[in-house]
């Protein structure tokens, strides 16, 4: 089960575009963020990467929209920059 921290990590990853940049911004290790992204994929049934075509950014951007529409409006409000 995901919590708001997991969703925040996902949104940060989507905004940064790479796991490395997101992990740095979040002050967590890249393996920790990778595990969270696998949890997000499992929870929502949305792949975040496609290793065959390497279109990570497009997929996470699409997933971000889908996921933010699925979570509470409170999270969207809190996330706004």
PDB file of N, CA, C and O in Angstrom, chain B, residues numbered from 101:
ATOM      1  N   UNK B 101       0.843  -1.174   0.000  1.00  0.00           N
ATOM      2  CA  UNK B 101       0.000   0.000   0.000  1.00  0.00           C
ATOM      3  C   UNK B 101       0.892   1.242   0.000  1.00  0.00           C
ATOM      4  O   UNK B 101       1.864   1.326   0.751  1.00  0.00           O
ATOM      5  N   UNK B 102       0.547   2.186  -0.842  1.00  0.00           N
ATOM      6  CA  UNK B 102       1.338   3.412  -0.950  1.00  0.00           C
ATOM      7  C   UNK B 102       0.880   4.447   0.064  1.00  0.00           C
ATOM      8  O   UNK B 102      -0.278   4.463   0.482  1.00  0.00           O
ATOM      9  N   UNK B 103       1.802   5.301   0.446  1.00  0.00           N
ATOM     10  CA  UNK B 103       1.439   6.435   1.286  1.00  0.00           C
ATOM     11  C   UNK B 103       1.822   7.719   0.540  1.00  0.00           C
ATOM     12  O   UNK B 103       2.356   7.665  -0.567  1.00  0.00           O
ATOM     13  N   UNK B 104       1.547   8.852   1.147  1.00  0.00           N
ATOM     14  CA  UNK B 104       1.831  10.126   0.478  1.00  0.00           C
ATOM     15  C   UNK B 104       3.316  10.314   0.185  1.00  0.00           C
ATOM     16  O   UNK B 104       3.677  10.950  -0.805  1.00  0.00           O
ATOM     17  N   UNK B 105       4.161   9.774   1.023  1.00  0.00           N
ATOM     18  CA  UNK B 105       5.599   9.866   0.793  1.00  0.00           C
ATOM     19  C   UNK B 105       5.983   9.157  -0.508  1.00  0.00           C
ATOM     20  O   UNK B 105       6.789   9.668  -1.285  1.00  0.00           O
ATOM     21  N   UNK B 106       5.406   7.991  -0.736  1.00  0.00           N
ATOM     22  CA  UNK B 106       5.676   7.254  -1.971  1.00  0.00           C
ATOM     23  C   UNK B 106       5.213   8.050  -3.193  1.00  0.00           C
ATOM     24  O   UNK B 106       5.916   8.125  -4.200  1.00  0.00           O
ATOM     25  N   UNK B 107       4.028   8.639  -3.089  1.00  0.00           N
ATOM     26  CA  UNK B 107       3.515   9.434  -4.211  1.00  0.00           C
ATOM     27  C   UNK B 107       4.362  10.678  -4.443  1.00  0.00           C
ATOM     28  O   UNK B 107       4.602  11.069  -5.585  1.00  0.00           O
ATOM     29  N   UNK B 108       4.808  11.292  -3.368  1.00  0.00           N
ATOM     30  CA  UNK B 108       5.677  12.456  -3.501  1.00  0.00           C
ATOM     31  C   UNK B 108       6.987  12.070  -4.193  1.00  0.00           C
ATOM     32  O   UNK B 108       7.491  12.811  -5.037  1.00  0.00           O
ATOM     33  N   UNK B 109       7.532  10.910  -3.831  1.00  0.00           N
ATOM     34  CA  UNK B 109       8.751  10.450  -4.484  1.00  0.00           C
ATOM     35  C   UNK B 109       8.507  10.213  -5.971  1.00  0.00           C
ATOM     36  O   UNK B 109       9.352  10.547  -6.801  1.00  0.00           O
ATOM     37  N   UNK B 110       7.359   9.639  -6.308  1.00  0.00           N
ATOM     38  CA  UNK B 110       7.035   9.413  -7.714  1.00  0.00           C
ATOM     39  C   UNK B 110       6.933  10.731  -8.474  1.00  0.00           C
ATOM     40  O   UNK B 110       7.492  10.868  -9.562  1.00  0.00           O
ATOM     41  N   UNK B 111       6.225  11.691  -7.907  1.00  0.00           N
ATOM     42  CA  UNK B 111       6.051  12.980  -8.585  1.00  0.00           C
ATOM     43  C   UNK B 111       7.406  13.670  -8.749  1.00  0.00           C
ATOM     44  O   UNK B 111       7.664  14.289  -9.781  1.00  0.00           O
ATOM     45  N   UNK B 112       8.256  13.569  -7.757  1.00  0.00           N
ATOM     46  CA  UNK B 112       9.600  14.142  -7.861  1.00  0.00           C
ATOM     47  C   UNK B 112      10.378  13.465  -8.975  1.00  0.00           C
ATOM     48  O   UNK B 112      11.070  14.136  -9.742  1.00  0.00           O
ATOM     49  N   UNK B 113      10.276  12.152  -9.076  1.00  0.00           N
ATOM     50  CA  UNK B 113      10.926  11.415 -10.160  1.00  0.00           C
ATOM     51  C   UNK B 113      10.400  11.880 -11.516  1.00  0.00           C
ATOM     52  O   UNK B 113      11.176  12.102 -12.446  1.00  0.00           O
ATOM     53  N   UNK B 114       9.093  12.024 -11.623  1.00  0.00           N
ATOM     54  CA  UNK B 114       8.498  12.478 -12.880  1.00  0.00           C
ATOM     55  C   UNK B 114       8.995  13.872 -13.244  1.00  0.00           C
ATOM     56  O   UNK B 114       9.268  14.151 -14.411  1.00  0.00           O
ATOM     57  N   UNK B 115       9.113  14.739 -12.257  1.00  0.00           N
ATOM     58  CA  UNK B 115       9.573  16.103 -12.517  1.00  0.00           C
ATOM     59  C   UNK B 115      11.056  16.155 -12.871  1.00  0.00           C
ATOM     60  O   UNK B 115      11.463  16.928 -13.738  1.00  0.00           O
ATOM     61  N   UNK B 116      11.853  15.342 -12.208  1.00  0.00           N
ATOM     62  CA  UNK B 116      13.311  15.354 -12.441  1.00  0.00           C
ATOM     63  C   UNK B 116      13.700  14.607 -13.719  1.00  0.00           C
ATOM     64  O   UNK B 116      14.662  14.979 -14.391  1.00  0.00           O
ATOM     65  N   UNK B 117      12.964  13.571 -14.045  1.00  0.00           N
ATOM     66  CA  UNK B 117      13.240  12.820 -15.258  1.00  0.00           C
ATOM     67  C   UNK B 117      14.202  11.665 -15.112  1.00  0.00           C
ATOM     68  O   UNK B 117      14.242  10.789 -15.976  1.00  0.00           O
ATOM     69  N   UNK B 118      14.978  11.638 -14.042  1.00  0.00           N
ATOM     70  CA  UNK B 118      15.886  10.515 -13.805  1.00  0.00           C
ATOM     71  C   UNK B 118      15.817  10.116 -12.334  1.00  0.00           C
ATOM     72  O   UNK B 118      15.555  10.935 -11.453  1.00  0.00           O
ATOM     73  N   UNK B 119      16.062   8.833 -12.105  1.00  0.00           N
ATOM     74  CA  UNK B 119      16.086   8.352 -10.718  1.00  0.00           C
ATOM     75  C   UNK B 119      17.204   9.014  -9.932  1.00  0.00           C
ATOM     76  O   UNK B 119      17.030   9.365  -8.765  1.00  0.00           O
ATOM     77  N   UNK B 120      18.343   9.181 -10.569  1.00  0.00           N
ATOM     78  CA  UNK B 120      19.496   9.759  -9.881  1.00  0.00           C
ATOM     79  C   UNK B 120      19.206  11.183  -9.411  1.00  0.00           C
ATOM     80  O   UNK B 120      19.469  11.525  -8.258  1.00  0.00           O
ATOM     81  N   UNK B 121      18.670  12.005 -10.296  1.00  0.00           N
ATOM     82  CA  UNK B 121      18.364  13.400  -9.933  1.00  0.00           C
ATOM     83  C   UNK B 121      17.286  13.457  -8.858  1.00  0.00           C
ATOM     84  O   UNK B 121      17.365  14.266  -7.933  1.00  0.00           O
ATOM     85  N   UNK B 122      16.284  12.600  -8.983  1.00  0.00           N
ATOM     86  CA  UNK B 122      15.203  12.585  -7.987  1.00  0.00           C
ATOM     87  C   UNK B 122      15.714  12.129  -6.631  1.00  0.00           C
ATOM     88  O   UNK B 122      15.357  12.705  -5.603  1.00  0.00           O
ATOM     89  N   UNK B 123      16.548  11.095  -6.624  1.00  0.00           N
ATOM     90  CA  UNK B 123      17.104  10.609  -5.357  1.00  0.00           C
ATOM     91  C   UNK B 123      17.930  11.699  -4.685  1.00  0.00           C
ATOM     92  O   UNK B 123      17.851  11.891  -3.471  1.00  0.00           O
ATOM     93  N   UNK B 124      18.721  12.410  -5.482  1.00  0.00           N
ATOM     94  CA  UNK B 124      19.504  13.521  -4.920  1.00  0.00           C
ATOM     95  C   UNK B 124      18.592  14.579  -4.324  1.00  0.00           C
ATOM     96  O   UNK B 124      18.827  15.051  -3.211  1.00  0.00           O
ATOM     97  N   UNK B 125      17.555  14.952  -5.058  1.00  0.00           N
ATOM     98  CA  UNK B 125      16.637  15.990  -4.577  1.00  0.00           C
ATOM     99  C   UNK B 125      15.902  15.559  -3.315  1.00  0.00           C
ATOM    100  O   UNK B 125      15.643  16.369  -2.425  1.00  0.00           O
ATOM    101  N   UNK B 126      15.570  14.270  -3.251  1.00  0.00           N
ATOM    102  CA  UNK B 126      14.838  13.741  -2.096  1.00  0.00           C
ATOM    103  C   UNK B 126      15.747  13.369  -0.926  1.00  0.00           C
ATOM    104  O   UNK B 126      15.268  13.076   0.169  1.00  0.00           O
ATOM    105  N   UNK B 127      17.051  13.381  -1.160  1.00  0.00           N
ATOM    106  CA  UNK B 127      18.032  12.998  -0.138  1.00  0.00           C
ATOM    107  C   UNK B 127      17.840  11.555   0.319  1.00  0.00           C
ATOM    108  O   UNK B 127      17.898  11.245   1.509  1.00  0.00           O
ATOM    109  N   UNK B 128      17.608  10.671  -0.678  1.00  0.00           N
ATOM    110  CA  UNK B 128      17.513   9.236  -0.410  1.00  0.00           C
ATOM    111  C   UNK B 128      18.411   8.514  -1.412  1.00  0.00           C
ATOM    112  O   UNK B 128      18.865   9.109  -2.389  1.00  0.00           O
ATOM    113  N   UNK B 129      18.662   7.239  -1.165  1.00  0.00           N
ATOM    114  CA  UNK B 129      19.502   6.482  -2.090  1.00  0.00           C
ATOM    115  C   UNK B 129      18.699   6.107  -3.334  1.00  0.00           C
ATOM    116  O   UNK B 129      17.473   5.998  -3.295  1.00  0.00           O
ATOM    117  N   UNK B 130      19.415   5.914  -4.429  1.00  0.00           N
ATOM    118  CA  UNK B 130      18.754   5.517  -5.668  1.00  0.00           C
ATOM    119  C   UNK B 130      18.079   4.148  -5.550  1.00  0.00           C
ATOM    120  O   UNK B 130      16.973   3.981  -6.063  1.00  0.00           O
ATOM    121  N   UNK B 131      18.706   3.153  -4.890  1.00  0.00           N
ATOM    122  CA  UNK B 131      18.009   1.866  -4.727  1.00  0.00           C
ATOM    123  C   UNK B 131      16.696   1.986  -3.936  1.00  0.00           C
ATOM    124  O   UNK B 131      15.732   1.275  -4.222  1.00  0.00           O
ATOM    125  N   UNK B 132      16.664   2.871  -2.960  1.00  0.00           N
ATOM    126  CA  UNK B 132      15.435   3.089  -2.196  1.00  0.00           C
ATOM    127  C   UNK B 132      14.350   3.653  -3.096  1.00  0.00           C
ATOM    128  O   UNK B 132      13.202   3.210  -3.052  1.00  0.00           O
ATOM    129  N   UNK B 133      14.716   4.631  -3.910  1.00  0.00           N
ATOM    130  CA  UNK B 133      13.749   5.231  -4.834  1.00  0.00           C
ATOM    131  C   UNK B 133      13.299   4.210  -5.878  1.00  0.00           C
ATOM    132  O   UNK B 133      12.124   4.183  -6.246  1.00  0.00           O
ATOM    133  N   UNK B 134      14.201   3.387  -6.351  1.00  0.00           N
ATOM    134  CA  UNK B 134      13.856   2.351  -7.325  1.00  0.00           C
ATOM    135  C   UNK B 134      12.813   1.398  -6.750  1.00  0.00           C
ATOM    136  O   UNK B 134      11.851   1.042  -7.430  1.00  0.00           O
ATOM    137  N   UNK B 135      13.003   0.986  -5.498  1.00  0.00           N
ATOM    138  CA  UNK B 135      12.019   0.096  -4.856  1.00  0.00           C
ATOM    139  C   UNK B 135      10.649   0.779  -4.763  1.00  0.00           C
ATOM    140  O   UNK B 135       9.617   0.156  -5.012  1.00  0.00           O
ATOM    141  N   UNK B 136      10.656   2.047  -4.407  1.00  0.00           N
ATOM    142  CA  UNK B 136       9.388   2.779  -4.323  1.00  0.00           C
ATOM    143  C   UNK B 136       8.717   2.845  -5.689  1.00  0.00           C
ATOM    144  O   UNK B 136       7.499   2.694  -5.782  1.00  0.00           O
ATOM    145  N   UNK B 137       9.493   3.070  -6.756  1.00  0.00           N
ATOM    146  CA  UNK B 137       8.914   3.155  -8.097  1.00  0.00           C
ATOM    147  C   UNK B 137       8.329   1.809  -8.529  1.00  0.00           C
ATOM    148  O   UNK B 137       7.324   1.773  -9.239  1.00  0.00           O
ATOM    149  N   UNK B 138       8.947   0.701  -8.107  1.00  0.00           N
ATOM    150  CA  UNK B 138       8.366  -0.620  -8.374  1.00  0.00           C
ATOM    151  C   UNK B 138       7.038  -0.770  -7.630  1.00  0.00           C
ATOM    152  O   UNK B 138       6.090  -1.349  -8.160  1.00  0.00           O
ATOM    153  N   UNK B 139       6.970  -0.251  -6.409  1.00  0.00           N
ATOM    154  CA  UNK B 139       5.723  -0.293  -5.639  1.00  0.00           C
ATOM    155  C   UNK B 139       4.635   0.526  -6.328  1.00  0.00           C
ATOM    156  O   UNK B 139       3.476   0.114  -6.368  1.00  0.00           O
ATOM    157  N   UNK B 140       5.007   1.685  -6.869  1.00  0.00           N
ATOM    158  CA  UNK B 140       4.049   2.541  -7.582  1.00  0.00           C
ATOM    159  C   UNK B 140       3.535   1.803  -8.822  1.00  0.00           C
ATOM    160  O   UNK B 140       2.335   1.795  -9.095  1.00  0.00           O
ATOM    161  N   UNK B 141       4.448   1.189  -9.561  1.00  0.00           N
ATOM    162  CA  UNK B 141       4.038   0.418 -10.744  1.00  0.00           C
ATOM    163  C   UNK B 141       3.052  -0.681 -10.360  1.00  0.00           C
ATOM    164  O   UNK B 141       2.027  -0.864 -11.017  1.00  0.00           O
ATOM    165  N   UNK B 142       3.367  -1.402  -9.304  1.00  0.00           N
ATOM    166  CA  UNK B 142       2.490  -2.496  -8.858  1.00  0.00           C
ATOM    167  C   UNK B 142       1.134  -1.977  -8.393  1.00  0.00           C
ATOM    168  O   UNK B 142       0.099  -2.561  -8.715  1.00  0.00           O
ATOM    169  N   UNK B 143       1.139  -0.891  -7.644  1.00  0.00           N
ATOM    170  CA  UNK B 143      -0.104  -0.362  -7.077  1.00  0.00           C
ATOM    171  C   UNK B 143      -1.052   0.156  -8.151  1.00  0.00           C
ATOM    172  O   UNK B 143      -2.263  -0.041  -8.054  1.00  0.00           O
ATOM    173  N   UNK B 144      -0.514   0.815  -9.172  1.00  0.00           N
ATOM    174  CA  UNK B 144      -1.364   1.426 -10.187  1.00  0.00           C
ATOM    175  C   UNK B 144      -1.421   0.634 -11.488  1.00  0.00           C
ATOM    176  O   UNK B 144      -2.228   0.937 -12.367  1.00  0.00           O
ATOM    177  N   UNK B 145      -0.566  -0.380 -11.611  1.00  0.00           N
ATOM    178  CA  UNK B 145      -0.573  -1.172 -12.833  1.00  0.00           C
ATOM    179  C   UNK B 145      -0.122  -0.391 -14.052  1.00  0.00           C
ATOM    180  O   UNK B 145      -0.544  -0.673 -15.173  1.00  0.00           O
ATOM    181  N   UNK B 146       0.748   0.603 -13.825  1.00  0.00           N
ATOM    182  CA  UNK B 146       1.243   1.459 -14.909  1.00  0.00           C
ATOM    183  C   UNK B 146       2.753   1.313 -14.979  1.00  0.00           C
ATOM    184  O   UNK B 146       3.445   1.615 -14.006  1.00  0.00           O
ATOM    185  N   UNK B 147       3.285   0.851 -16.121  1.00  0.00           N
ATOM    186  CA  UNK B 147       4.744   0.778 -16.225  1.00  0.00           C
ATOM    187  C   UNK B 147       5.343   2.180 -16.309  1.00  0.00           C
ATOM    188  O   UNK B 147       4.825   3.049 -17.010  1.00  0.00           O
ATOM    189  N   UNK B 148       6.429   2.380 -15.592  1.00  0.00           N
ATOM    190  CA  UNK B 148       7.084   3.691 -15.612  1.00  0.00           C
ATOM    191  C   UNK B 148       8.211   3.751 -16.629  1.00  0.00           C
ATOM    192  O   UNK B 148       8.647   4.835 -17.018  1.00  0.00           O
ATOM    193  N   UNK B 149       8.675   2.605 -17.054  1.00  0.00           N
ATOM    194  CA  UNK B 149       9.750   2.566 -18.037  1.00  0.00           C
ATOM    195  C   UNK B 149       9.454   1.495 -19.071  1.00  0.00           C
ATOM    196  O   UNK B 149       8.682   0.567 -18.826  1.00  0.00           O
ATOM    197  N   UNK B 150      10.070   1.637 -20.213  1.00  0.00           N
ATOM    198  CA  UNK B 150      10.001   0.621 -21.260  1.00  0.00           C
ATOM    199  C   UNK B 150      11.423   0.387 -21.720  1.00  0.00           C
ATOM    200  O   UNK B 150      11.933   1.128 -22.560  1.00  0.00           O
ATOM    201  N   UNK B 151      12.078  -0.646 -21.174  1.00  0.00           N
ATOM    202  CA  UNK B 151      13.491  -0.856 -21.469  1.00  0.00           C
ATOM    203  C   UNK B 151      13.787  -1.063 -22.952  1.00  0.00           C
ATOM    204  O   UNK B 151      14.901  -0.796 -23.404  1.00  0.00           O
ATOM    205  N   UNK B 152      12.805  -1.533 -23.708  1.00  0.00           N
ATOM    206  CA  UNK B 152      13.040  -1.775 -25.129  1.00  0.00           C
ATOM    207  C   UNK B 152      13.163  -0.489 -25.931  1.00  0.00           C
ATOM    208  O   UNK B 152      13.904  -0.444 -26.913  1.00  0.00           O
ATOM    209  N   UNK B 153      12.450   0.556 -25.528  1.00  0.00           N
ATOM    210  CA  UNK B 153      12.486   1.807 -26.286  1.00  0.00           C
ATOM    211  C   UNK B 153      13.079   2.974 -25.510  1.00  0.00           C
ATOM    212  O   UNK B 153      13.299   4.048 -26.069  1.00  0.00           O
ATOM    213  N   UNK B 154      13.337   2.766 -24.230  1.00  0.00           N
ATOM    214  CA  UNK B 154      13.924   3.803 -23.383  1.00  0.00           C
ATOM    215  C   UNK B 154      13.151   5.117 -23.460  1.00  0.00           C
ATOM    216  O   UNK B 154      13.712   6.172 -23.759  1.00  0.00           O
ATOM    217  N   UNK B 155      11.852   5.028 -23.183  1.00  0.00           N
ATOM    218  CA  UNK B 155      11.008   6.221 -23.204  1.00  0.00           C
ATOM    219  C   UNK B 155      10.508   6.533 -21.793  1.00  0.00           C
ATOM    220  O   UNK B 155       9.326   6.808 -21.586  1.00  0.00           O
ATOM    221  N   UNK B 156      11.393   6.488 -20.864  1.00  0.00           N
ATOM    222  CA  UNK B 156      11.042   6.683 -19.463  1.00  0.00           C
ATOM    223  C   UNK B 156      10.286   7.984 -19.243  1.00  0.00           C
ATOM    224  O   UNK B 156       9.238   7.978 -18.597  1.00  0.00           O
ATOM    225  N   UNK B 157      10.786   9.092 -19.761  1.00  0.00           N
ATOM    226  CA  UNK B 157      10.180  10.385 -19.453  1.00  0.00           C
ATOM    227  C   UNK B 157       8.731  10.446 -19.908  1.00  0.00           C
ATOM    228  O   UNK B 157       7.873  10.916 -19.162  1.00  0.00           O
ATOM    229  N   UNK B 158       8.442   9.980 -21.117  1.00  0.00           N
ATOM    230  CA  UNK B 158       7.066  10.019 -21.620  1.00  0.00           C
ATOM    231  C   UNK B 158       6.149   9.163 -20.757  1.00  0.00           C
ATOM    232  O   UNK B 158       5.045   9.584 -20.411  1.00  0.00           O
ATOM    233  N   UNK B 159       6.600   7.972 -20.412  1.00  0.00           N
ATOM    234  CA  UNK B 159       5.767   7.087 -19.613  1.00  0.00           C
ATOM    235  C   UNK B 159       5.523   7.637 -18.217  1.00  0.00           C
ATOM    236  O   UNK B 159       4.398   7.579 -17.721  1.00  0.00           O
ATOM    237  N   UNK B 160       6.570   8.175 -17.567  1.00  0.00           N
ATOM    238  CA  UNK B 160       6.330   8.680 -16.212  1.00  0.00           C
ATOM    239  C   UNK B 160       5.485   9.944 -16.240  1.00  0.00           C
ATOM    240  O   UNK B 160       4.735  10.202 -15.298  1.00  0.00           O
ATOM    241  N   UNK B 161       5.591  10.739 -17.303  1.00  0.00           N
ATOM    242  CA  UNK B 161       4.742  11.927 -17.409  1.00  0.00           C
ATOM    243  C   UNK B 161       3.281  11.528 -17.544  1.00  0.00           C
ATOM    244  O   UNK B 161       2.409  12.122 -16.911  1.00  0.00           O
ATOM    245  N   UNK B 162       3.013  10.519 -18.373  1.00  0.00           N
ATOM    246  CA  UNK B 162       1.645  10.019 -18.535  1.00  0.00           C
ATOM    247  C   UNK B 162       1.147   9.400 -17.235  1.00  0.00           C
ATOM    248  O   UNK B 162       0.011   9.627 -16.819  1.00  0.00           O
ATOM    249  N   UNK B 163       2.010   8.619 -16.606  1.00  0.00           N
ATOM    250  CA  UNK B 163       1.627   7.981 -15.345  1.00  0.00           C
ATOM    251  C   UNK B 163       1.375   9.029 -14.268  1.00  0.00           C
ATOM    252  O   UNK B 163       0.459   8.880 -13.459  1.00  0.00           O
ATOM    253  N   UNK B 164       2.175  10.082 -14.252  1.00  0.00           N
ATOM    254  CA  UNK B 164       1.999  11.146 -13.256  1.00  0.00           C
ATOM    255  C   UNK B 164       0.600  11.740 -13.377  1.00  0.00           C
ATOM    256  O   UNK B 164      -0.083  11.922 -12.369  1.00  0.00           O
ATOM    257  N   UNK B 165       0.170  12.042 -14.594  1.00  0.00           N
ATOM    258  CA  UNK B 165      -1.171  12.596 -14.791  1.00  0.00           C
ATOM    259  C   UNK B 165      -2.236  11.634 -14.300  1.00  0.00           C
ATOM    260  O   UNK B 165      -3.165  12.033 -13.598  1.00  0.00           O
ATOM    261  N   UNK B 166      -2.104  10.374 -14.666  1.00  0.00           N
ATOM    262  CA  UNK B 166      -3.078   9.362 -14.265  1.00  0.00           C
ATOM    263  C   UNK B 166      -3.112   9.202 -12.754  1.00  0.00           C
ATOM    264  O   UNK B 166      -4.185   9.151 -12.152  1.00  0.00           O
ATOM    265  N   UNK B 167      -1.945   9.124 -12.148  1.00  0.00           N
ATOM    266  CA  UNK B 167      -1.878   8.909 -10.705  1.00  0.00           C
ATOM    267  C   UNK B 167      -2.391  10.120  -9.939  1.00  0.00           C
ATOM    268  O   UNK B 167      -3.133   9.964  -8.969  1.00  0.00           O
ATOM    269  N   UNK B 168      -2.012  11.321 -10.354  1.00  0.00           N
ATOM    270  CA  UNK B 168      -2.481  12.505  -9.640  1.00  0.00           C
ATOM    271  C   UNK B 168      -3.994  12.655  -9.748  1.00  0.00           C
ATOM    272  O   UNK B 168      -4.624  13.205  -8.845  1.00  0.00           O
ATOM    273  N   UNK B 169      -4.584  12.174 -10.839  1.00  0.00           N
ATOM    274  CA  UNK B 169      -6.041  12.210 -10.952  1.00  0.00           C
ATOM    275  C   UNK B 169      -6.688  11.189 -10.020  1.00  0.00           C
ATOM    276  O   UNK B 169      -7.847  11.338  -9.631  1.00  0.00           O
ATOM    277  N   UNK B 170      -5.929  10.149  -9.664  1.00  0.00           N
ATOM    278  CA  UNK B 170      -6.469   9.075  -8.824  1.00  0.00           C
ATOM    279  C   UNK B 170      -6.360   9.361  -7.334  1.00  0.00           C
ATOM    280  O   UNK B 170      -7.123   8.813  -6.539  1.00  0.00           O
ATOM    281  N   UNK B 171      -5.425  10.209  -6.953  1.00  0.00           N
ATOM    282  CA  UNK B 171      -5.231  10.474  -5.527  1.00  0.00           C
ATOM    283  C   UNK B 171      -6.071  11.670  -5.096  1.00  0.00           C
ATOM    284  O   UNK B 171      -6.674  12.357  -5.921  1.00  0.00           O
ATOM    285  N   UNK B 172      -6.097  11.898  -3.805  1.00  0.00           N
ATOM    286  CA  UNK B 172      -6.958  12.936  -3.267  1.00  0.00           C
ATOM    287  C   UNK B 172      -6.559  14.323  -3.766  1.00  0.00           C
ATOM    288  O   UNK B 172      -5.378  14.573  -4.008  1.00  0.00           O
ATOM    289  N   UNK B 173      -7.515  15.216  -3.923  1.00  0.00           N
ATOM    290  CA  UNK B 173      -7.212  16.594  -4.306  1.00  0.00           C
ATOM    291  C   UNK B 173      -6.287  17.281  -3.304  1.00  0.00           C
ATOM    292  O   UNK B 173      -5.560  18.210  -3.659  1.00  0.00           O
ATOM    293  N   UNK B 174      -6.315  16.829  -2.065  1.00  0.00           N
ATOM    294  CA  UNK B 174      -5.429  17.400  -1.055  1.00  0.00           C
ATOM    295  C   UNK B 174      -3.973  17.212  -1.455  1.00  0.00           C
ATOM    296  O   UNK B 174      -3.164  18.127  -1.301  1.00  0.00           O
ATOM    297  N   UNK B 175      -3.634  16.028  -1.969  1.00  0.00           N
ATOM    298  CA  UNK B 175      -2.257  15.789  -2.382  1.00  0.00           C
ATOM    299  C   UNK B 175      -1.893  16.701  -3.539  1.00  0.00           C
ATOM    300  O   UNK B 175      -0.808  17.281  -3.549  1.00  0.00           O
ATOM    301  N   UNK B 176      -2.787  16.836  -4.518  1.00  0.00           N
ATOM    302  CA  UNK B 176      -2.506  17.713  -5.647  1.00  0.00           C
ATOM    303  C   UNK B 176      -2.274  19.144  -5.161  1.00  0.00           C
ATOM    304  O   UNK B 176      -1.362  19.823  -5.633  1.00  0.00           O
ATOM    305  N   UNK B 177      -3.094  19.595  -4.224  1.00  0.00           N
ATOM    306  CA  UNK B 177      -2.954  20.951  -3.707  1.00  0.00           C
ATOM    307  C   UNK B 177      -1.618  21.108  -2.986  1.00  0.00           C
ATOM    308  O   UNK B 177      -0.924  22.107  -3.173  1.00  0.00           O
ATOM    309  N   UNK B 178      -1.260  20.136  -2.175  1.00  0.00           N
ATOM    310  CA  UNK B 178      -0.012  20.210  -1.418  1.00  0.00           C
ATOM    311  C   UNK B 178       1.201  20.140  -2.340  1.00  0.00           C
ATOM    312  O   UNK B 178       2.252  20.703  -2.035  1.00  0.00           O
ATOM    313  N   UNK B 179       1.053  19.445  -3.471  1.00  0.00           N
ATOM    314  CA  UNK B 179       2.173  19.277  -4.386  1.00  0.00           C
ATOM    315  C   UNK B 179       2.427  20.528  -5.217  1.00  0.00           C
ATOM    316  O   UNK B 179       3.564  20.767  -5.623  1.00  0.00           O
ATOM    317  N   UNK B 180       1.414  21.324  -5.478  1.00  0.00           N
ATOM    318  CA  UNK B 180       1.557  22.491  -6.351  1.00  0.00           C
ATOM    319  C   UNK B 180       2.786  23.299  -5.977  1.00  0.00           C
ATOM    320  O   UNK B 180       3.053  23.547  -4.801  1.00  0.00           O
ATOM    321  N   UNK B 181       3.529  23.703  -6.998  1.00  0.00           N
ATOM    322  CA  UNK B 181       4.780  24.471  -6.757  1.00  0.00           C
ATOM    323  C   UNK B 181       4.463  25.914  -6.479  1.00  0.00           C
ATOM    324  O   UNK B 181       5.372  26.714  -6.255  1.00  0.00           O
TER     325      UNK B 181
END
